[in-house]
Amino acid sequence: MPRPDVLAAVDLGSNSFHLQVGRVVDRQIYPLDSLREVVRLGAGLTADKRIDRATQARALEALARIGERLRGLPRGAVRAVGTNTLRVAKNAPQFLREARAALGFPIEVIAGREEARLIYLGVAHAIAPAAHGSDKKRLVVDIGGGSTEFIVGKGLDPLLTESLYMGCISYSLAYFPEGRIDKSRFKKAELAARQELAGMAGAYRSAGWQEAVGSSGTARALESILRENGFAAEGITLEGLERLKSLLLKHERAEPDRIAGLRKDRAVVMPGGLAIMLAAFAELGIERMAVSDGALRHGVLYDLLGRVQYHDMREATVTQFMRRYHADPAQAERVRILALRMFDSISPEEKEPETERLLLDWAARLAEIGLSVAHAQYHKHSAYILSNADMPGFSRMEQQRLARIVLAHRGKLGKMHDAGLEDGDWALVFALRVAALVLRNRTDARFPLLRVAGDEAGYLLDLPQAWLEENPLAAAALDTETEHWKAIGMKFSVNGLSEKKVAQLRN
């Protein structure tokens, strides 16, 4: 497959949706187009954590407009990610089905620390290339609509990542209802943010940094207001923030007509963002902060560039997990090769089967990481780790799907009926189950697979009858496997072929 020379990232943030399109030249991305849609998805969260229908409609209209800009791009050239509101909304799955249809591309919901990693990647790439190999550490703070990310990193590598459940929308709604600002409300907002920060501030101070950088809309808006009002010559300063706070308290509202540099679309979320920034300066001991043009969407672009140029962060994570949990690399490789061989034989003709093959590849290599916890029911331990661990590069959906396939690779299949397996997952489960089953002796002895076939009704294996007779334990295990598939209404049969038939097939 040719590598795309145009890539696009879509960031479905709690405040705004962003599209960034870039052209790839010599492993660098040069901007071609961008689009920003103020949706305020986070403001549409009801008390029971559901996105209200009016906000959904506004979001779907915005996604349709973004989708229009993306027409003609291949699926592998576009990555769309959802952040905090889509992490917490109870009706996110229903909304995402409609959202994918409106956009025309898949949408992944990413975990908070993965969001932090991608933000840092975007900021780091926005800094002069000469600084990429520098030993200088930087702190990056990104105040979004529903969450705030804190990262300490060096060069292009994040060292500490954290995502806290506080943002300019959620804090503005909670502490400054109807836009009213007074000392009491501001004090409560700052204290709440400082309490959120207290648990991680010590580790960040210990790590240290030489420069602090603000990213995304809140930081850029604050910098603009401080500069326009003469509160800071450039960037964000503690003195400037305090002077802006005094100005807001004086006017009792964030009004664009009375505060230079304050945009109308930013006014309603300004108080909450300022309170969080003041708390960050106080808890982390920041005096001055530069502001970067790099943001989540830029990090998504560079992460996507890594994927299409075969420097996939997910691959690095899988390798790291195998080491961390002491997986047997030789056995993982045996299972991986056989599982992919079977999958290639039964997978239907698809436009992009590589995505499925990647998932099976990772599942085969990570299936046994639960052995580091306990041998009994180790597949359950493996699935738990994959569901809950921070896995850089993976979206939450990818992690959950990977966990389900690993959970299904051993034991009874009935447990998977309510586990959310997708229709296309069964072929992956079949390939991984059989590969793990027949290679349990953990040797390099060749498995004499003659033919494998499959469809929605079930699967079939053709094996030499002589091999089945020479390996009675494997033959018995395959017989038991047929019962597992029968229990869920699918057929699995193993045919033992005579030497004459084997010779005909091999010729």
N, C-alpha and C positions, 0 to 999 in steps of 0.2 A: 504494500500500500504506500503510495507516495506521501511524503510528509507535507502537511499543509503549510503554505507560506503566509496565511492569514489566520489569526487566532482571535477568539472573542471570549470575554468573561462577563458574567452577569451576577451581580451582588444584590440579593433580595434582603436588604437591611430592614431594621425595624422602623427607620425613619424614611429612607429613600431607597429606590431601586436604581442601580447604576449599570450601564453597559459600557464596556471598554473594548474596542477593537484595535488590534495591533498587527503590524507587518513584521515578519521574522526575517532578519538579515544577520548572518554570521552570529547566530545564537543570542542576538539582542532583539528587543521588541521596540518598534517605533510606532507611535500612536497614529491611527488612521481615522478613528471616529469615536465619539463618546455620546452618551445620552443619560440624563438624570431625570427621574420621575419622583416627585415628592408624593409618597403614598401614605405614610404614617401608619404602617401596619400595626405597630405596637400600640398606637392609640385606639385601635379597634378591638383590643382584647377586653372582653367582658369580665365581670367579677368571677365567673366560673371558668376563666381561662379559655374562652372561645373567641375566634375572630368573627366579629359581627358581619352580617351579610353585606351591608353598605360598603364596608372596608374591603371585603373580598371582591365586590364588583369593581371598585376603584383599582384594586391591584390587578385584576384580570385585564382591565382595559389597558393599563400600563404595560403589562406583559405582552399583549397583542401588538402594541406599538413597537416594543423592543424586538419582538419576533419578526416583524416586518423588516427591520434592519438586518436580521440574521439570515434571511432567505438566501438559499444557494450555498451556504456554508455546510460542509460535511459534519456529521454528528461528532466526530472525534476532534473537530476544531473548536468546539464550543463547550464551555463548562459553566453551569449555573449553580450557585450555592445559596442556601438559605441560612439565616443566622438566628438570633435569640428568640424572636417571636415565634418562628416556626419550630424552634426547639421546645417551647413550653405550651404552645396552643394545643388543646385537646382535639380540635377538629382539623389539625394540620394535614393528616392523611387525605381527608376528603378534599380540602382546598388544593392540595398539591396535585391531585388528579386533574382538576380543572386548570390549574396553573400550567402544568406540562402541556396540555392541549393548546392553551392560549399562546405559549411561548414557542412550541414546536420542538422543544428539546428537553431532555431529562433535567430534573432539578434535584440536587443533593442537599440534605440538611447536614451541616457540619457541626461538630462539637465545639465548645468554647475554646479549648486549648488548640484545636486545629485551626480555628479562626485566628487565634493569636499567632500561630506559626505563619500563616499565610499573610497576615498583616505585616509581620516583621520582614518577610520576604519582599513584599511590595515596597516597604520603606527602604530596605537595604539596597534594592536595585535602583531606587530613585536617587540615592546618594552617589557622588562621583565614583566611577569605577576604581580609581586609585585607592579609595578608602575600603574596598572590599576585602583586601588582605591585611588590613590594619589590625593591630593588637588592641586598639581603643574599643572599650565597651560602650554600648549605648543602651539607654532605657527608652523604650517606645511605649507611649500611652495613647490608646485609641478609645475615645468615649463615643459609643454608638447610641442608638435609640433605646435599646433594651439591655445592653451589656457593655462593660468596659474591659478592655484587654490590656494587660501589662506584660511586657517582654523585656528581658535583658538579653542582649546578644552581642556577638563580635563578628565583624565581617558579614558574611551571608548566613551565619549560623545562629539560631536562637539558642540560648542557654537555659533560661527560665521562662516559662509561659504560664499565665494565669488569666482566667476570665471570671469576672465578678458580675453578679446579677444586679446591675444598676446601670441606668442609662439616662440620657437627657429627656426622653419621652416619659419613662416610668417615674422619674423623680419630679419632673415638672407637673405631671398629673397628681402625684401623691402629695407633694408639699406646697405647690403653688396653684391650687384649683382656681379656675377662671382667670389665671394670670396675676392674681394678687400677690404682692411681695411685701413682706415686712421683716423686721429683725427676728421675730420668733420663728417664722417659717424658715428663714434662711439658716438659723442656728440648728433647727431640727434636721434640715436636709444635709448640712455639712456633717453633723454628728453621726447621722445614719451612714453616710458614705465613709467616714473615718472608721466606724465600727466594722464595715465590710473589709476595709483595707488592713485592719489591725492584724489579722491572722497571717498575712503574707508579707507585711512591710519589713519585718526583721530579716527574713531570708533575702529580700531584695537589697536591703541596705548592706548586708554582709557581702553579697555578690559585688556590689559597687558598679559604678559606671562613670565615664568621663563626659558624656553629653546626654541630655534628655531631648527626646523628639516627640512631638505631638502629631497624630495622624487623623485624617478624616474630617468630617464636617464641623464638629464642635471646635476642634483645635483651630481650623482655618477661620471659622467665624470669630472666635475670640481674638485671634491675631489681628484680623481686619478691624474689629471694633477698637482694640487698644491703640492701633496705629492711627486710625481716623480721629480718635479723641485726644491724641497726644499723650497717651498713658504709657506707651512703649515705642521705641524707634523701630524695633523689629522683634519678631518672635513673641513669646509670652513670658511675662515676668510676674513674680509674686506681688510686687508693688502695683503693677498694672491691674492685676486681678482684684486686688483690694479696692483700688480706685473705681473700677467698674462696679463692684458690689455696692459701694457707697452711692454711686449714681443711680443704680436700680432701686435702692432703698429710698432715695430721695424722690424719684418719680413714682414709686410704688407699682410700676408695671414696666415690662420691656416693650417700649413703644418705638418703632422705627422712625417716627416723625421727630422724636426727641433725643434719640441716641444715634449719633453718626456711625455709619458702617454696619448697622443692624438691618439685615434683610427681613422683609415681611414673612417669608416662609421659614425663617429661623427664630423669629421673635417668641413664638409660643413655647419653644423648647429651650430657650436660652437660660432661664433661671436654674433649671435642673442641671444642665451641662456645666454652668459656672460653679455651682455648689460642689459637684463631683471633682472638678479640676482643682478647686481650692483645697479640698480634702486630700487629693493626691499630692499636691505641693507640700501640705503640712505633714502628712504621714511619712512621705518618702524624702523629705528634706530638699525639695527642688527649689531653686532660686530663679532659674531661667530655663526656658524650653524653646528649641527651634521647632519649626513647623514644616512638615514634609508634604510634597504632592503625592507621594506614594501611599497606597491604601490597600484594603483587602482585594479589590478587583485587580489591582496590578500584581499582587502576590499570586492570585489565582491564574493570571496569564502566564507568569513565569513558571508556576508549578505545572501548568498544562504544557508549556514548552518542554519541560523536563520529560513529561510523559511521551510526547510525540518524538522526541529525540533520544528516547531510551535511557533517560536518567530519572526514572520514576521513583519518587519518594516512597511510594508504597512498597516497592521492591526492597528498598533499604530497610523499611520497617519489618518486613517479613524475615529478612536475614537476621536482623537484630533480635527479634522474638525467638527465633530458633536457637540463637546463642544464649539468650537470657534464660530460657526454660529448658535448656539442655536437650533439645530434640536430636534424635539420631539422624544425622544428615544422609547416611548411606541408605537407610530404610526409607526416609522421606523421598529420596531420589528414585528409588525403585517404584514406590507407589505412584509418584508423580508421572513417571514415564508410561506405566501401564494404564493409569486412569486417563491420561490424555489420548493414548492410542485408542482406547475403547470409545471415548467421547467423540473423537474425530470420525469414528465409524457410524455412530448413531445420531449425531447432531444433524438437524435439517439444514438445508441450504439457507444461510442467513446473510444479510448484507454485511454484518460485522460480527462474525463468530469469535473474534479475538477477545472481546470483552468476557465472554463466557469461559473461554480457555484460561484466561488470566485468573479468574475466580477459582476455577478448579485447580490450577497450578498452586495457588496460595493455600487453598484448603488442604491439598495433599501434603504440603510441607508443614502446615501448622496443626494438623489433626492430632498429633501426639503431644502437644505442649502440656496438656493436662496431666501427663505422667509425672511431671515435676511436683504435682500436688498429691496424687495417689493413683495406684494402678487400677483399683476398682472404680468402674464407671468413669474412666479417665476422659472419655469423650464429652461427658457433661462438664468436667472441669475445663477442658479445652474451650468449649462453647462459652462458658461463663467468662473466661479471660478475654476471649475475642469480643464478647458483647460489651464488656465494661472497662477494658484497659484503654488508655490513651494510645491511639495508633496513628502517628503522623502520616498524612497523605490520604488516609481513608475517611470517607464521609460516614456519618452514623448509619446510613442505609447500607453502605457496603459492609460495614462491620457486622450489622445484624444479619445480613444475608449470608455472609461468610460463616458466622456462628451457627446459623440454622443448618447449613450444609454439613458442617463438622459434627454437629449434634446428631444428625441423621445417618452418619456413616457407620454407626454400630447400633446393635440392639434392635428392639421392635420398632417397626415403622408407624404403628398406630399412634404413637405419641406425637407424630409430626402433623397430624391432620389439622390441629388447631394452632400450629406453630407459625403459620404465615408463609409456608413454602409457596413460591410462585410456580406456575405451570412449567416454565422452562428449567426449574431447579431439579426436577426429578431425574433428568438425564445426568446431571452432575452428581447427584446422590448415588445413582446406580453405578456410575463409573468408579466413584471413590469407594463405595462399599465393596464392590467385587475386587478391586485392586487390593484394598487393605485385607480382605478376607483370604485371598489365595496366596498372598505374600507374607502370611503370618510367621512362616518359618525364618524370615529375616535373612535369607541367603540370596546369592546371585543366581540360583538355579533358574533356568529359563522356563517361563510359563507358556505352554504351547497353544496359545489362542489361535484357533483356525478362522472363526468368523463370529462377529457380534452384530446383532441387529436389534432395532428397537423402534417403537412408535408410541403413541399415546396409550395404547392398550397394555404394553409391557415390553419385555426384553427377552432375547434368546442368545445362548452361547453354544457354539459348536467346539467340542474338545475331543482329543483322541480318547477312545475308550480305554486304551492301554494306560494312559496317564491317570485316568480316574481310578483304575484298578491298583496302580502303583502308589497312589496317594489317597488312601481311604479316609483320612481325616479331612482333607480338603474336599473330597467328594461328599462326605457327610455334611460338612458346613454349607456346601452349595445346595444340598437338599433342604436343609433348614432355611436357607435364604429364600427358596421358592415359597415356603410357607409364610414368611414375613411379607412378601409382596402380595400373595393371595389374600392376606388379612386386610389389605387396603384396597382390594378390588382390582389389582393389576397382576398380570401374568409374568412369571419368570420361569423359563425352562432351560435345562441343560441337556444337550444331546451328545451322547458318546458315539463317536464315529469309528468305524472299522479301519484297519490299516489300509485296505484298498481304497476306501473313500478318502482317507487322509492323503494318500498318495495322489489321487485325482485332483483334490483341491490344491495341493502344493505345486502340482504341475500346471 
